[in-house]
C-alpha cells in the first residue's frame, strides 16, 4: 500500500497524504487533483478502491494524422501528459493508410462519450477535404481544440505556430547569407499552413525588392520522398536556398541534392520546419524553424479544459512564435564562376 501511494503521488506530483485522502474518499481535495489521482491509478495498473470503481475516467480523444513524422509523437507526449495532470485520460487515435479514417475515429469517440477532442494536424487544415465529422462534434457540443492552421469556418478554438513568422525568419536568414534564388517546398495547394507560408514568402520577396517566381515553388506530400522529388525539380532551375514546410521534406531535400552531386550546404542550403527529434544529429545538422511544442500543447489543453468546465474560451487563434535554429545545413551560396 505504501509503495502504491508513493508511485501515484510521484506520477501526479502531489503528497502521499493527498493520494490517501482520494483513495479513502475524504474531503479537502480539489476535483482536478482527485481525477488526476484516479487517472494515475488506472495508468499504473492499480485497481480503484471499491467505493470508487463506479466512476469512469474522463476520456479525451487525441487525433493525429500519423506517427512517422517525429513532430506528432512530440505533440502527443506533451498533450497527453497535460491531460493526465488534469485528471483526463488521453485516447490516441492515429490514422494509417487504408486504416481507420479521421471521421471513423470521431464516431468511435462519440460512442465513448468523450469529454473532448484535440486534433493535432488533420483534415481541418485542408480546404478541399470532407469536414462533416467536425460538424458532428459541434452539434453534440463536444469541446474541441485544433492545433495548427485550419480553415476558418469550423469555429473551434485554435492553437498554431505562426507560419508567416517562420518563413520570414528563414527567408531573411538565407538572404543574409547571400542567396538570391530561394525556393519553397510546400504541402498540397489546399493545405492551410502551406498557404500561409507561401503568402509570407511572397511578402518577403517583395520586401527585398523582388518577386517570388512561380517556378520557385514546388508542392509535395509530407514525406522524405516528396521532399526529394520536389527539390530535384527546384535544383534543375538553379535554386540555391530551399525552405521546406516540414523536417521530413527538408531531409528529402538534402538527399536530392546529394543524388544530384551537390553538397549541403556548400552548393545548396536547406531550412526545415518543426525542429523535430534528432534534427541536430543529421548530416549535416538541420537548420530549421522550431515549433514551441511544450507551450502550444499546454495551451491546447488549457483551452479544452476551460470548455469542459463550462468556462469562456477567447475566440480566434492563439499564435505562437517559432524560433530559427541555425545549424549546419545553411551557408553562403557558391561564388559565381569567373571567366
Phi and psi restraints in degrees (value plus and minus 20) as a CYANA .aco file:
   2 UNK   PHI     -82.6   -42.6
   2 UNK   PSI     -61.1   -21.1
   3 UNK   PHI     -84.5   -44.5
   3 UNK   PSI     -60.0   -20.0
   4 UNK   PHI     -83.5   -43.5
   4 UNK   PSI     -64.3   -24.3
   5 UNK   PHI     -78.4   -38.4
   5 UNK   PSI     -64.9   -24.9
   6 UNK   PHI     -84.8   -44.8
   6 UNK   PSI     -62.4   -22.4
   7 UNK   PHI     -86.3   -46.3
   7 UNK   PSI     -64.0   -24.0
   8 UNK   PHI     -86.5   -46.5
   8 UNK   PSI     -63.1   -23.1
   9 UNK   PHI     -79.7   -39.7
   9 UNK   PSI     -63.1   -23.1
  10 UNK   PHI     -85.3   -45.3
  10 UNK   PSI     -60.9   -20.9
  11 UNK   PHI     -82.2   -42.2
  11 UNK   PSI     -61.2   -21.2
  12 UNK   PHI    -108.4   -68.4
  12 UNK   PSI     -46.1    -6.1
  13 UNK   PHI      66.0   106.0
  13 UNK   PSI      13.7    53.7
  14 UNK   PHI    -147.3  -107.3
  14 UNK   PSI     158.0   198.0
  15 UNK   PHI    -100.3   -60.3
  15 UNK   PSI     139.7   179.7
  16 UNK   PHI     -83.9   -43.9
  16 UNK   PSI     -51.5   -11.5
  17 UNK   PHI     -83.7   -43.7
  17 UNK   PSI     -59.5   -19.5
  18 UNK   PHI     -84.3   -44.3
  18 UNK   PSI     -63.3   -23.3
  19 UNK   PHI     -80.3   -40.3
  19 UNK   PSI     -62.4   -22.4
  20 UNK   PHI     -80.9   -40.9
  20 UNK   PSI     -60.8   -20.8
  21 UNK   PHI     -83.5   -43.5
  21 UNK   PSI     -59.4   -19.4
  22 UNK   PHI     -86.0   -46.0
  22 UNK   PSI     -66.6   -26.6
  23 UNK   PHI     -84.4   -44.4
  23 UNK   PSI     -48.5    -8.5
  24 UNK   PHI    -117.6   -77.6
  24 UNK   PSI     -10.7    29.3
  25 UNK   PHI      37.4    77.4
  25 UNK   PSI      21.6    61.6
  26 UNK   PHI    -112.7   -72.7
  26 UNK   PSI     134.1   174.1
  27 UNK   PHI     -94.8   -54.8
  27 UNK   PSI     156.8   196.8
  28 UNK   PHI      72.9   112.9
  28 UNK   PSI      -6.4    33.6
  29 UNK   PHI    -146.7  -106.7
  29 UNK   PSI     113.2   153.2
  30 UNK   PHI     -84.7   -44.7
  30 UNK   PSI     136.2   176.2
  31 UNK   PHI     -83.4   -43.4
  31 UNK   PSI     -57.6   -17.6
  32 UNK   PHI     -83.2   -43.2
  32 UNK   PSI     -64.6   -24.6
  33 UNK   PHI     -85.7   -45.7
  33 UNK   PSI     -60.9   -20.9
  34 UNK   PHI     -79.1   -39.1
  34 UNK   PSI     -67.7   -27.7
  35 UNK   PHI     -86.1   -46.1
  35 UNK   PSI     -55.3   -15.3
  36 UNK   PHI     -84.4   -44.4
  36 UNK   PSI     -60.1   -20.1
  37 UNK   PHI     -85.1   -45.1
  37 UNK   PSI     -64.4   -24.4
  38 UNK   PHI     -83.7   -43.7
  38 UNK   PSI     -59.6   -19.6
  39 UNK   PHI     -84.3   -44.3
  39 UNK   PSI     -61.1   -21.1
  40 UNK   PHI     -82.0   -42.0
  40 UNK   PSI     -58.1   -18.1
  41 UNK   PHI     -77.7   -37.7
  41 UNK   PSI     -66.1   -26.1
  42 UNK   PHI     -83.4   -43.4
  42 UNK   PSI     -66.1   -26.1
  43 UNK   PHI     -84.2   -44.2
  43 UNK   PSI     -58.9   -18.9
  44 UNK   PHI    -101.3   -61.3
  44 UNK   PSI     -25.7    14.3
  45 UNK   PHI      65.8   105.8
  45 UNK   PSI      -2.9    37.1
  46 UNK   PHI    -110.8   -70.8
  46 UNK   PSI     125.9   165.9
  47 UNK   PHI     -95.3   -55.3
  47 UNK   PSI     122.2   162.2
  48 UNK   PHI     -93.6   -53.6
  48 UNK   PSI     131.3   171.3
  49 UNK   PHI     -76.5   -36.5
  49 UNK   PSI     131.5   171.5
  50 UNK   PHI     -71.7   -31.7
  50 UNK   PSI     -62.7   -22.7
  51 UNK   PHI     -91.2   -51.2
  51 UNK   PSI     -31.0     9.0
  52 UNK   PHI    -130.9   -90.9
  52 UNK   PSI     -19.7    20.3
  53 UNK   PHI     -90.9   -50.9
  53 UNK   PSI     -39.7     0.3
  54 UNK   PHI     -94.6   -54.6
  54 UNK   PSI     -33.4     6.6
  55 UNK   PHI    -109.7   -69.7
  55 UNK   PSI     107.7   147.7
  56 UNK   PHI    -115.9   -75.9
  56 UNK   PSI     117.9   157.9
  57 UNK   PHI     -82.3   -42.3
  57 UNK   PSI     120.9   160.9
  58 UNK   PHI     -94.2   -54.2
  58 UNK   PSI     109.5   149.5
  59 UNK   PHI    -124.6   -84.6
  59 UNK   PSI     123.9   163.9
  60 UNK   PHI    -152.5  -112.5
  60 UNK   PSI     107.0   147.0
  61 UNK   PHI     -95.7   -55.7
  61 UNK   PSI     115.0   155.0
  62 UNK   PHI    -140.4  -100.4
  62 UNK   PSI      82.5   122.5
  63 UNK   PHI    -120.7   -80.7
  63 UNK   PSI     102.7   142.7
  64 UNK   PHI    -141.7  -101.7
  64 UNK   PSI     127.0   167.0
  65 UNK   PHI     -95.6   -55.6
  65 UNK   PSI     -43.6    -3.6
  66 UNK   PHI    -191.2  -151.2
  66 UNK   PSI     151.5   191.5
  67 UNK   PHI    -142.8  -102.8
  67 UNK   PSI     -23.2    16.8
  68 UNK   PHI     -89.3   -49.3
  68 UNK   PSI     -57.7   -17.7
  69 UNK   PHI     -96.2   -56.2
  69 UNK   PSI      99.4   139.4
  70 UNK   PHI     -79.1   -39.1
  70 UNK   PSI     -38.0     2.0
  71 UNK   PHI     -85.1   -45.1
  71 UNK   PSI     -51.3   -11.3
  72 UNK   PHI     -95.8   -55.8
  72 UNK   PSI     -62.7   -22.7
  73 UNK   PHI     -79.5   -39.5
  73 UNK   PSI     -53.1   -13.1
  74 UNK   PHI     -84.7   -44.7
  74 UNK   PSI     -64.8   -24.8
  75 UNK   PHI     -82.7   -42.7
  75 UNK   PSI     -60.7   -20.7
  76 UNK   PHI     -80.8   -40.8
  76 UNK   PSI     -60.6   -20.6
  77 UNK   PHI     -83.7   -43.7
  77 UNK   PSI     -66.0   -26.0
  78 UNK   PHI     -88.2   -48.2
  78 UNK   PSI     -69.1   -29.1
  79 UNK   PHI     -86.9   -46.9
  79 UNK   PSI     -63.2   -23.2
  80 UNK   PHI     -81.3   -41.3
  80 UNK   PSI     -62.0   -22.0
  81 UNK   PHI     -85.2   -45.2
  81 UNK   PSI     -61.0   -21.0
  82 UNK   PHI     -87.2   -47.2
  82 UNK   PSI     -56.0   -16.0
  83 UNK   PHI     -84.7   -44.7
  83 UNK   PSI     -64.4   -24.4
  84 UNK   PHI     -81.3   -41.3
  84 UNK   PSI     -57.2   -17.2
  85 UNK   PHI     -84.2   -44.2
  85 UNK   PSI     -43.0    -3.0
  86 UNK   PHI    -114.4   -74.4
  86 UNK   PSI     -11.8    28.2
  87 UNK   PHI      59.4    99.4
  87 UNK   PSI      -1.2    38.8
  88 UNK   PHI    -130.2   -90.2
  88 UNK   PSI     122.1   162.1
  89 UNK   PHI    -122.1   -82.1
  89 UNK   PSI      96.6   136.6
  90 UNK   PHI     -94.1   -54.1
  90 UNK   PSI     118.5   158.5
  91 UNK   PHI    -134.6   -94.6
  91 UNK   PSI      87.6   127.6
  92 UNK   PHI     -98.6   -58.6
  92 UNK   PSI     105.5   145.5
  93 UNK   PHI    -143.4  -103.4
  93 UNK   PSI      87.3   127.3
  94 UNK   PHI    -135.9   -95.9
  94 UNK   PSI     108.2   148.2
  95 UNK   PHI     -99.6   -59.6
  95 UNK   PSI     125.9   165.9
  96 UNK   PHI    -152.4  -112.4
  96 UNK   PSI     133.4   173.4
  97 UNK   PHI     -80.8   -40.8
  97 UNK   PSI     105.4   145.4
  98 UNK   PHI      56.4    96.4
  98 UNK   PSI     -13.8    26.2
  99 UNK   PHI    -123.4   -83.4
  99 UNK   PSI    -167.4  -127.4
 100 UNK   PHI     -92.2   -52.2
 100 UNK   PSI     112.3   152.3
 101 UNK   PHI    -104.7   -64.7
 101 UNK   PSI     149.2   189.2
 102 UNK   PHI     -80.6   -40.6
 102 UNK   PSI     -62.1   -22.1
 103 UNK   PHI     -83.8   -43.8
 103 UNK   PSI     -59.1   -19.1
 104 UNK   PHI     -83.1   -43.1
 104 UNK   PSI     -62.3   -22.3
 105 UNK   PHI     -81.8   -41.8
 105 UNK   PSI     -60.8   -20.8
 106 UNK   PHI     -79.4   -39.4
 106 UNK   PSI     -63.2   -23.2
 107 UNK   PHI     -82.3   -42.3
 107 UNK   PSI     -62.7   -22.7
 108 UNK   PHI     -83.0   -43.0
 108 UNK   PSI     -61.1   -21.1
 109 UNK   PHI     -87.3   -47.3
 109 UNK   PSI     -58.0   -18.0
 110 UNK   PHI     -84.4   -44.4
 110 UNK   PSI     -58.5   -18.5
 111 UNK   PHI     -83.4   -43.4
 111 UNK   PSI     -51.7   -11.7
 112 UNK   PHI    -103.4   -63.4
 112 UNK   PSI     -19.4    20.6
 113 UNK   PHI      33.0    73.0
 113 UNK   PSI      32.3    72.3
 114 UNK   PHI     -85.5   -45.5
 114 UNK   PSI     135.2   175.2
 115 UNK   PHI     -98.0   -58.0
 115 UNK   PSI     -41.0    -1.0
 116 UNK   PHI    -199.2  -159.2
 116 UNK   PSI     155.1   195.1
 117 UNK   PHI    -161.1  -121.1
 117 UNK   PSI     115.5   155.5
 118 UNK   PHI    -133.4   -93.4
 118 UNK   PSI     105.6   145.6
 119 UNK   PHI    -125.5   -85.5
 119 UNK   PSI      98.6   138.6
 120 UNK   PHI    -129.3   -89.3
 120 UNK   PSI      63.4   103.4
 121 UNK   PHI      68.3   108.3
 121 UNK   PSI     128.2   168.2
 122 UNK   PHI     133.0   173.0
 122 UNK   PSI    -183.6  -143.6
 123 UNK   PHI     -88.2   -48.2
 123 UNK   PSI     -37.6     2.4
 124 UNK   PHI     -82.9   -42.9
 124 UNK   PSI     -39.4     0.6
 125 UNK   PHI    -110.2   -70.2
 125 UNK   PSI     -22.9    17.1
 126 UNK   PHI    -131.5   -91.5
 126 UNK   PSI      97.1   137.1
 127 UNK   PHI     -83.6   -43.6
 127 UNK   PSI     -52.5   -12.5
 128 UNK   PHI    -114.9   -74.9
 128 UNK   PSI     -15.2    24.8
 129 UNK   PHI    -103.7   -63.7
 129 UNK   PSI     149.3   189.3
 130 UNK   PHI     -97.9   -57.9
 130 UNK   PSI     110.1   150.1
 131 UNK   PHI    -143.2  -103.2
 131 UNK   PSI      -8.0    32.0
 132 UNK   PHI     -84.7   -44.7
 132 UNK   PSI     -47.9    -7.9
 133 UNK   PHI     -89.1   -49.1
 133 UNK   PSI     -46.6    -6.6
 134 UNK   PHI     -88.4   -48.4
 134 UNK   PSI     -57.8   -17.8
 135 UNK   PHI     -82.7   -42.7
 135 UNK   PSI     -56.2   -16.2
 136 UNK   PHI     -80.3   -40.3
 136 UNK   PSI     -62.0   -22.0
 137 UNK   PHI     -84.6   -44.6
 137 UNK   PSI     -61.4   -21.4
 138 UNK   PHI     -84.2   -44.2
 138 UNK   PSI     -62.3   -22.3
 139 UNK   PHI     -84.2   -44.2
 139 UNK   PSI     -51.2   -11.2
 140 UNK   PHI    -108.6   -68.6
 140 UNK   PSI     -16.5    23.5
 141 UNK   PHI      38.1    78.1
 141 UNK   PSI      16.0    56.0
 142 UNK   PHI    -103.2   -63.2
 142 UNK   PSI     105.2   145.2
 143 UNK   PHI     -79.1   -39.1
 143 UNK   PSI     113.9   153.9
 144 UNK   PHI    -158.2  -118.2
 144 UNK   PSI     122.9   162.9
 145 UNK   PHI    -151.8  -111.8
 145 UNK   PSI     116.7   156.7
 146 UNK   PHI    -128.0   -88.0
 146 UNK   PSI     112.4   152.4
 147 UNK   PHI    -125.1   -85.1
 147 UNK   PSI      99.7   139.7
 148 UNK   PHI      61.0   101.0
 148 UNK   PSI     142.3   182.3
 149 UNK   PHI     -71.0   -31.0
 149 UNK   PSI     115.8   155.8
 150 UNK   PHI    -148.6  -108.6
 150 UNK   PSI     148.5   188.5
 151 UNK   PHI     -85.1   -45.1
 151 UNK   PSI     135.2   175.2
 152 UNK   PHI     -93.3   -53.3
 152 UNK   PSI     -54.2   -14.2
 153 UNK   PHI     -99.6   -59.6
 153 UNK   PSI     -21.5    18.5
 154 UNK   PHI     -93.2   -53.2
 154 UNK   PSI     -54.7   -14.7
 155 UNK   PHI      63.0   103.0
 155 UNK   PSI     -12.5    27.5
 156 UNK   PHI    -108.1   -68.1
 156 UNK   PSI     135.4   175.4
 157 UNK   PHI     -80.2   -40.2
 157 UNK   PSI     125.8   165.8
 158 UNK   PHI    -153.1  -113.1
 158 UNK   PSI     123.2   163.2
 159 UNK   PHI    -145.2  -105.2
 159 UNK   PSI     106.5   146.5
 160 UNK   PHI    -165.0  -125.0
 160 UNK   PSI     131.5   171.5
 161 UNK   PHI    -102.6   -62.6
 161 UNK   PSI     119.9   159.9
 162 UNK   PHI     -95.7   -55.7
 162 UNK   PSI      79.3   119.3
 163 UNK   PHI     -82.3   -42.3
 163 UNK   PSI     -56.8   -16.8
 164 UNK   PHI     -84.1   -44.1
 164 UNK   PSI     -65.3   -25.3
 165 UNK   PHI     -83.2   -43.2
 165 UNK   PSI     -59.7   -19.7
 166 UNK   PHI     -79.7   -39.7
 166 UNK   PSI     -67.2   -27.2
 167 UNK   PHI     -88.5   -48.5
 167 UNK   PSI     -59.1   -19.1
 168 UNK   PHI     -79.5   -39.5
 168 UNK   PSI     -64.4   -24.4
 169 UNK   PHI     -83.0   -43.0
 169 UNK   PSI     -66.6   -26.6
 170 UNK   PHI     -84.1   -44.1
 170 UNK   PSI     -61.7   -21.7
 171 UNK   PHI     -83.8   -43.8
 171 UNK   PSI     -66.4   -26.4
 172 UNK   PHI     -82.0   -42.0
 172 UNK   PSI     -58.5   -18.5
 173 UNK   PHI     -81.9   -41.9
 173 UNK   PSI     -69.5   -29.5
 174 UNK   PHI     -85.6   -45.6
 174 UNK   PSI     -60.9   -20.9
 175 UNK   PHI     -84.4   -44.4
 175 UNK   PSI     -58.3   -18.3
 176 UNK   PHI     -86.1   -46.1
 176 UNK   PSI     -45.1    -5.1
 177 UNK   PHI    -100.1   -60.1
 177 UNK   PSI     -32.4     7.6
 178 UNK   PHI      88.6   128.6
 178 UNK   PSI     -14.9    25.1
 179 UNK   PHI     -93.7   -53.7
 179 UNK   PSI     112.0   152.0
 180 UNK   PHI    -132.9   -92.9
 180 UNK   PSI     -46.7    -6.7
 181 UNK   PHI    -122.7   -82.7
 181 UNK   PSI      66.7   106.7
 182 UNK   PHI    -125.4   -85.4
 182 UNK   PSI     112.8   152.8
 183 UNK   PHI    -145.0  -105.0
 183 UNK   PSI     148.8   188.8
 184 UNK   PHI    -146.9  -106.9
 184 UNK   PSI     122.4   162.4
 185 UNK   PHI    -135.7   -95.7
 185 UNK   PSI      90.4   130.4
 186 UNK   PHI    -137.0   -97.0
 186 UNK   PSI     153.8   193.8
 187 UNK   PHI     -98.8   -58.8
 187 UNK   PSI    -189.8  -149.8
 188 UNK   PHI     -77.9   -37.9
 188 UNK   PSI     140.4   180.4
 189 UNK   PHI     -82.1   -42.1
 189 UNK   PSI     -49.0    -9.0
 190 UNK   PHI    -110.8   -70.8
 190 UNK   PSI     -13.8    26.2
 191 UNK   PHI    -102.8   -62.8
 191 UNK   PSI      96.4   136.4
 192 UNK   PHI     -82.0   -42.0
 192 UNK   PSI     -65.7   -25.7
 193 UNK   PHI     -78.9   -38.9
 193 UNK   PSI     -56.8   -16.8
 194 UNK   PHI     -88.2   -48.2
 194 UNK   PSI     -56.6   -16.6
 195 UNK   PHI     -81.6   -41.6
 195 UNK   PSI     -62.2   -22.2
 196 UNK   PHI     -85.2   -45.2
 196 UNK   PSI     -60.4   -20.4
 197 UNK   PHI     -83.8   -43.8
 197 UNK   PSI     -61.2   -21.2
 198 UNK   PHI     -84.7   -44.7
 198 UNK   PSI     -63.5   -23.5
 199 UNK   PHI     -79.9   -39.9
 199 UNK   PSI     -62.9   -22.9
 200 UNK   PHI     -85.5   -45.5
 200 UNK   PSI     -58.8   -18.8
 201 UNK   PHI     -85.4   -45.4
 201 UNK   PSI     -61.4   -21.4
 202 UNK   PHI     -82.7   -42.7
 202 UNK   PSI     -60.2   -20.2
 203 UNK   PHI     -84.2   -44.2
 203 UNK   PSI     -62.7   -22.7
 204 UNK   PHI     -83.7   -43.7
 204 UNK   PSI     -60.4   -20.4
 205 UNK   PHI     -85.1   -45.1
 205 UNK   PSI     -61.5   -21.5
 206 UNK   PHI     -84.8   -44.8
 206 UNK   PSI     -60.2   -20.2
 207 UNK   PHI     -82.3   -42.3
 207 UNK   PSI     -47.1    -7.1
 208 UNK   PHI    -108.3   -68.3
 208 UNK   PSI     -15.0    25.0
 209 UNK   PHI      65.6   105.6
 209 UNK   PSI      -4.5    35.5
 210 UNK   PHI    -148.6  -108.6
 210 UNK   PSI    -176.4  -136.4
 211 UNK   PHI    -167.2  -127.2
 211 UNK   PSI     123.3   163.3
 212 UNK   PHI    -104.1   -64.1
 212 UNK   PSI      89.6   129.6
 213 UNK   PHI     -85.6   -45.6
 213 UNK   PSI     128.9   168.9
 214 UNK   PHI     -80.2   -40.2
 214 UNK   PSI     -53.7   -13.7
 215 UNK   PHI    -100.2   -60.2
 215 UNK   PSI     -16.1    23.9
 216 UNK   PHI    -116.0   -76.0
 216 UNK   PSI     -14.8    25.2
 217 UNK   PHI    -141.9  -101.9
 217 UNK   PSI     107.0   147.0
 218 UNK   PHI    -145.8  -105.8
 218 UNK   PSI     127.5   167.5
 219 UNK   PHI    -126.6   -86.6
 219 UNK   PSI     131.0   171.0
 220 UNK   PHI    -178.8  -138.8
 220 UNK   PSI     138.8   178.8
 221 UNK   PHI     -92.0   -52.0
 221 UNK   PSI     133.0   173.0
 222 UNK   PHI     -98.4   -58.4
 222 UNK   PSI      63.2   103.2
 223 UNK   PHI    -176.6  -136.6
 223 UNK   PSI     145.1   185.1
 224 UNK   PHI     -82.0   -42.0
 224 UNK   PSI     -60.4   -20.4
 225 UNK   PHI     -85.2   -45.2
 225 UNK   PSI     -59.6   -19.6
 226 UNK   PHI     -83.5   -43.5
 226 UNK   PSI     -61.3   -21.3
 227 UNK   PHI     -84.9   -44.9
 227 UNK   PSI     -58.3   -18.3
 228 UNK   PHI     -81.6   -41.6
 228 UNK   PSI     -70.5   -30.5
 229 UNK   PHI     -83.5   -43.5
 229 UNK   PSI     -65.2   -25.2
 230 UNK   PHI     -84.9   -44.9
 230 UNK   PSI     -61.7   -21.7
 231 UNK   PHI     -87.0   -47.0
 231 UNK   PSI     -56.9   -16.9
 232 UNK   PHI     -76.4   -36.4
 232 UNK   PSI     -58.7   -18.7
 233 UNK   PHI     -90.0   -50.0
 233 UNK   PSI     -59.3   -19.3
 234 UNK   PHI     -85.7   -45.7
 234 UNK   PSI     -59.3   -19.3
 235 UNK   PHI     -84.1   -44.1
 235 UNK   PSI     -53.1   -13.1
 236 UNK   PHI     -84.6   -44.6
 236 UNK   PSI     -40.7    -0.7
 237 UNK   PHI    -119.6   -79.6
 237 UNK   PSI     -12.3    27.7
 238 UNK   PHI      65.3   105.3
 238 UNK   PSI      -3.9    36.1
 239 UNK   PHI     -88.2   -48.2
 239 UNK   PSI     114.3   154.3
 240 UNK   PHI    -133.2   -93.2
 240 UNK   PSI     -37.0     3.0
 241 UNK   PHI    -148.6  -108.6
 241 UNK   PSI     106.0   146.0
 242 UNK   PHI    -143.6  -103.6
 242 UNK   PSI     104.9   144.9
 243 UNK   PHI    -123.4   -83.4
 243 UNK   PSI     102.9   142.9
 244 UNK   PHI    -129.3   -89.3
 244 UNK   PSI     130.5   170.5
 245 UNK   PHI    -103.7   -63.7
 245 UNK   PSI     -21.7    18.3
 246 UNK   PHI    -180.6  -140.6
 246 UNK   PSI     143.5   183.5
 247 UNK   PHI     -87.6   -47.6
 247 UNK   PSI     -62.4   -22.4
 248 UNK   PHI     -78.3   -38.3
 248 UNK   PSI     -58.7   -18.7
 249 UNK   PHI     -81.1   -41.1
 249 UNK   PSI     -60.8   -20.8
 250 UNK   PHI     -85.9   -45.9
 250 UNK   PSI     -58.7   -18.7
 251 UNK   PHI     -85.3   -45.3
 251 UNK   PSI     -56.1   -16.1
 252 UNK   PHI     -84.3   -44.3
 252 UNK   PSI     -56.0   -16.0
 253 UNK   PHI     -84.5   -44.5
 253 UNK   PSI     -61.8   -21.8
 254 UNK   PHI     -82.0   -42.0
 254 UNK   PSI     -62.8   -22.8
 255 UNK   PHI     -84.3   -44.3
 255 UNK   PSI     -60.2   -20.2
 256 UNK   PHI     -82.4   -42.4
 256 UNK   PSI     -61.4   -21.4
 257 UNK   PHI     -81.2   -41.2
 257 UNK   PSI     -64.6   -24.6
 258 UNK   PHI     -85.0   -45.0
 258 UNK   PSI     -60.7   -20.7
 259 UNK   PHI     -84.0   -44.0
 259 UNK   PSI     -46.2    -6.2
 260 UNK   PHI    -106.5   -66.5
 260 UNK   PSI     -14.9    25.1
 261 UNK   PHI      59.8    99.8
 261 UNK   PSI      -1.2    38.8
 262 UNK   PHI    -125.9   -85.9
 262 UNK   PSI     139.1   179.1
 263 UNK   PHI    -127.8   -87.8
 263 UNK   PSI     119.8   159.8
 264 UNK   PHI    -129.6   -89.6
 264 UNK   PSI      98.7   138.7
 265 UNK   PHI    -124.5   -84.5
 265 UNK   PSI     -11.4    28.6
 266 UNK   PHI     -80.4   -40.4
 266 UNK   PSI     -62.4   -22.4
 267 UNK   PHI    -121.5   -81.5
 267 UNK   PSI     -54.7   -14.7
 268 UNK   PHI    -157.5  -117.5
 268 UNK   PSI     114.8   154.8
 269 UNK   PHI    -123.3   -83.3
 269 UNK   PSI     122.1   162.1
 270 UNK   PHI    -151.3  -111.3
 270 UNK   PSI     112.4   152.4
 271 UNK   PHI    -139.7   -99.7
 271 UNK   PSI     110.3   150.3
 272 UNK   PHI    -116.2   -76.2
 272 UNK   PSI    -188.2  -148.2
 273 UNK   PHI    -170.4  -130.4
 273 UNK   PSI     101.2   141.2
 274 UNK   PHI     112.1   152.1
 274 UNK   PSI     -62.9   -22.9
 275 UNK   PHI      35.7    75.7
 275 UNK   PSI      33.9    73.9
 276 UNK   PHI     -94.5   -54.5
 276 UNK   PSI     157.4   197.4
 277 UNK   PHI     -77.1   -37.1
 277 UNK   PSI     117.6   157.6
 278 UNK   PHI      53.9    93.9
 278 UNK   PSI      -9.1    30.9
 279 UNK   PHI     -88.9   -48.9
 279 UNK   PSI     -37.5     2.5
 280 UNK   PHI    -105.2   -65.2
 280 UNK   PSI     -22.6    17.4
 281 UNK   PHI    -128.8   -88.8
 281 UNK   PSI     -20.6    19.4
 282 UNK   PHI     -95.1   -55.1
 282 UNK   PSI     152.6   192.6
 283 UNK   PHI    -144.3  -104.3
 283 UNK   PSI      86.5   126.5
 284 UNK   PHI     -97.0   -57.0
 284 UNK   PSI     143.4   183.4
 285 UNK   PHI     -76.0   -36.0
 285 UNK   PSI     118.3   158.3
 286 UNK   PHI    -105.9   -65.9
 286 UNK   PSI     106.1   146.1
 287 UNK   PHI     -92.6   -52.6
 287 UNK   PSI     109.5   149.5
 288 UNK   PHI    -175.6  -135.6
 288 UNK   PSI     144.6   184.6
 289 UNK   PHI    -113.7   -73.7
 289 UNK   PSI      99.9   139.9
 290 UNK   PHI    -107.2   -67.2
 290 UNK   PSI     101.9   141.9
 291 UNK   PHI     -98.3   -58.3
 291 UNK   PSI     116.7   156.7
 292 UNK   PHI     -98.0   -58.0
 292 UNK   PSI      56.5    96.5
 293 UNK   PHI     -79.8   -39.8
 293 UNK   PSI     -63.8   -23.8
 294 UNK   PHI     -80.1   -40.1
 294 UNK   PSI     -70.0   -30.0
 295 UNK   PHI     -86.2   -46.2
 295 UNK   PSI     -61.5   -21.5
 296 UNK   PHI     -86.3   -46.3
 296 UNK   PSI     -63.6   -23.6
 297 UNK   PHI     -84.0   -44.0
 297 UNK   PSI     -62.1   -22.1
 298 UNK   PHI     -89.3   -49.3
 298 UNK   PSI     -56.2   -16.2
 299 UNK   PHI     -84.1   -44.1
 299 UNK   PSI     -59.6   -19.6
 300 UNK   PHI     -81.2   -41.2
 300 UNK   PSI     -62.6   -22.6
 301 UNK   PHI     -87.5   -47.5
 301 UNK   PSI     -59.8   -19.8
 302 UNK   PHI     -81.0   -41.0
 302 UNK   PSI     -62.2   -22.2
 303 UNK   PHI     -84.3   -44.3
 303 UNK   PSI     -59.7   -19.7
 304 UNK   PHI     -87.2   -47.2
 304 UNK   PSI     -66.1   -26.1
 305 UNK   PHI     -82.8   -42.8
 305 UNK   PSI     -58.7   -18.7
 306 UNK   PHI     -79.2   -39.2
 306 UNK   PSI     -60.6   -20.6
 307 UNK   PHI     -88.0   -48.0
 307 UNK   PSI     -63.7   -23.7
 308 UNK   PHI     -79.4   -39.4
 308 UNK   PSI     -58.8   -18.8
 309 UNK   PHI    -105.1   -65.1
 309 UNK   PSI     -15.2    24.8
 310 UNK   PHI      61.2   101.2
 310 UNK   PSI      -5.8    34.2
 311 UNK   PHI    -101.4   -61.4
 311 UNK   PSI     156.2   196.2
 312 UNK   PHI    -109.6   -69.6
 312 UNK   PSI     108.8   148.8
 313 UNK   PHI    -128.3   -88.3
 313 UNK   PSI     106.5   146.5
 314 UNK   PHI     -81.3   -41.3
 314 UNK   PSI     120.6   160.6
 315 UNK   PHI     -92.3   -52.3
 315 UNK   PSI     145.4   185.4
 316 UNK   PHI      69.9   109.9
 316 UNK   PSI    -176.4  -136.4
 317 UNK   PHI    -144.4  -104.4
 317 UNK   PSI     112.6   152.6
 318 UNK   PHI    -108.6   -68.6
 318 UNK   PSI      95.7   135.7
 319 UNK   PHI    -120.9   -80.9
 319 UNK   PSI     108.3   148.3
 320 UNK   PHI    -129.2   -89.2
 320 UNK   PSI     117.9   157.9
 321 UNK   PHI    -103.8   -63.8
 321 UNK   PSI     112.1   152.1
 322 UNK   PHI     -98.1   -58.1
 322 UNK   PSI     151.1   191.1
 323 UNK   PHI    -146.9  -106.9
 323 UNK   PSI     106.8   146.8
 324 UNK   PHI     -95.7   -55.7
 324 UNK   PSI     101.1   141.1
 325 UNK   PHI    -127.1   -87.1
 325 UNK   PSI      87.5   127.5
 326 UNK   PHI    -107.9   -67.9
 326 UNK   PSI     102.4   142.4
 327 UNK   PHI    -148.0  -108.0
 327 UNK   PSI    -161.0  -121.0
 328 UNK   PHI    -115.4   -75.4
 328 UNK   PSI     -17.0    23.0
 329 UNK   PHI    -114.0   -74.0
 329 UNK   PSI     -14.6    25.4
 330 UNK   PHI    -149.2  -109.2
 330 UNK   PSI     121.7   161.7
 331 UNK   PHI    -183.2  -143.2
 331 UNK   PSI     150.2   190.2
 332 UNK   PHI     -77.8   -37.8
 332 UNK   PSI     130.5   170.5
 333 UNK   PHI     -90.2   -50.2
 333 UNK   PSI     143.2   183.2
 334 UNK   PHI     -84.5   -44.5
 334 UNK   PSI     123.8   163.8
 335 UNK   PHI     -87.7   -47.7
 335 UNK   PSI     123.0   163.0
 336 UNK   PHI     -83.4   -43.4
 336 UNK   PSI     125.1   165.1
 337 UNK   PHI     -87.2   -47.2
 337 UNK   PSI     118.8   158.8
 338 UNK   PHI    -121.9   -81.9
 338 UNK   PSI     130.0   170.0
